[in-house]
Amino acid sequence: MRYREFREYRERMNKKILQEGNLDTKRFFSLDSSVYREGKLPSKMKELMGLVASTVMRCNDCIVYHIERCIQEGASDEEIYEALSIALIVGGSITIPHLRYAYEMVEEIRKIHGKSG
């Protein structure tokens, strides 16, 4: 499954980067994690925003990461698909292949984690 391969690869490579990277790299990784924490905006909303940005930027690794986080934060399929509709409007037709990927990953992640959407 593509999702499991992604998770294993991401974990392995992030560990390597953080072990060998410099202070700036470590600070960026820390900032990337902290910005999605609960604040004035709920974490679920932030993850949906991250999903929109990732889709517009056409980053499949980012898309699957944010879908996973959206699901962990309790987003329904309808909320995820609505966010992806915004990404389509902002990003245009060039994002359609990434929408396909996103829909596939929602299904795959839901099957693995057993959380219905």
C-alpha positions as CSV (number, residue, x, y, z in Angstrom):
1,M,0.0,0.0,0.0
2,R,1.3,3.4,-0.9
3,Y,0.3,4.9,2.4
4,R,2.4,2.5,4.4
5,E,5.4,2.8,2.1
6,F,5.1,6.6,2.5
7,R,5.0,6.4,6.3
8,E,8.0,4.1,6.6
9,Y,10.0,6.2,4.1
10,R,9.1,9.5,5.8
11,E,9.9,8.2,9.3
12,R,13.3,6.7,8.2
13,M,14.4,9.8,6.2
14,N,13.2,12.4,8.8
15,K,15.2,10.5,11.4
16,K,18.3,10.7,9.2
17,I,17.8,14.4,8.4
18,L,17.4,15.3,12.0
19,Q,20.4,13.2,13.1
20,E,22.7,14.7,10.4
21,G,21.0,18.1,9.7
22,N,22.2,21.3,11.2
23,L,20.5,23.6,13.7
24,D,18.6,25.5,11.0
25,T,17.1,22.2,9.7
26,K,16.1,21.1,13.1
27,R,14.5,24.5,13.8
28,F,12.5,24.3,10.6
29,F,11.2,20.9,11.5
30,S,10.2,22.1,14.9
31,L,8.5,25.2,13.5
32,D,6.6,23.0,11.0
33,S,5.3,20.9,13.8
34,S,4.4,23.7,16.1
35,V,2.4,25.8,13.6
36,Y,-0.3,23.1,13.4
37,R,-0.9,23.0,17.1
38,E,-4.2,24.1,18.7
39,G,-4.3,27.9,18.9
40,K,-6.8,30.6,17.9
41,L,-7.6,28.2,15.0
42,P,-8.4,24.6,15.9
43,S,-5.8,22.0,14.7
44,K,-8.3,20.4,12.4
45,M,-8.8,23.7,10.6
46,K,-5.0,24.2,10.3
47,E,-4.5,20.7,8.9
48,L,-7.3,21.3,6.3
49,M,-5.5,24.5,5.4
50,G,-2.3,22.6,5.0
51,L,-4.1,20.1,2.8
52,V,-5.3,22.9,0.5
53,A,-1.9,24.5,0.3
54,S,-0.2,21.1,-0.4
55,T,-2.7,20.3,-3.2
56,V,-2.2,23.7,-4.8
57,M,1.6,23.2,-4.5
58,R,1.1,19.7,-6.0
59,C,3.1,17.9,-3.3
60,N,1.7,14.4,-3.0
61,D,3.8,13.6,0.1
62,C,2.4,16.7,1.8
63,I,-1.1,15.8,0.7
64,V,-1.0,12.3,2.3
65,Y,0.6,13.7,5.4
66,H,-2.1,16.3,5.8
67,I,-4.9,13.8,5.0
68,E,-3.6,11.6,7.8
69,R,-3.4,14.5,10.2
70,C,-6.9,15.7,9.2
71,I,-8.3,12.2,9.9
72,Q,-6.4,12.1,13.2
73,E,-7.9,15.5,14.1
74,G,-11.4,14.2,13.4
75,A,-12.1,15.6,9.9
76,S,-14.9,13.9,8.1
77,D,-14.6,12.9,4.5
78,E,-17.0,15.7,3.6
79,E,-14.8,18.2,5.3
80,I,-11.7,16.9,3.5
81,Y,-13.4,16.9,0.1
82,E,-14.7,20.4,0.7
83,A,-11.2,21.6,1.4
84,L,-10.0,19.8,-1.8
85,S,-12.7,21.7,-3.7
86,I,-11.1,24.9,-2.5
87,A,-7.7,23.6,-3.6
88,L,-9.1,22.9,-7.1
89,I,-10.5,26.4,-7.4
90,V,-7.3,28.0,-6.2
91,G,-4.9,25.7,-8.1
92,G,-6.9,25.1,-11.2
93,S,-7.2,22.0,-13.4
94,I,-3.5,21.1,-13.0
95,T,-4.4,19.9,-9.5
96,I,-6.8,17.3,-10.7
97,P,-4.2,14.4,-10.7
98,H,-3.4,15.4,-7.1
99,L,-7.1,15.3,-6.2
100,R,-7.3,11.8,-7.6
101,Y,-4.4,10.9,-5.4
102,A,-6.0,12.6,-2.4
103,Y,-9.3,10.7,-2.7
104,E,-7.4,7.4,-3.0
105,M,-5.4,8.2,0.1
106,V,-8.5,9.1,2.1
107,E,-9.9,5.7,1.3
108,E,-6.6,3.9,2.1
109,I,-6.0,5.7,5.3
110,R,-9.5,5.1,6.5
111,K,-9.2,1.4,5.8
112,I,-5.9,1.2,7.7
113,H,-7.0,3.2,10.7
114,G,-10.5,2.0,10.8
115,K,-12.0,5.5,11.2
116,S,-15.1,6.0,9.1
117,G,-15.5,9.4,7.6
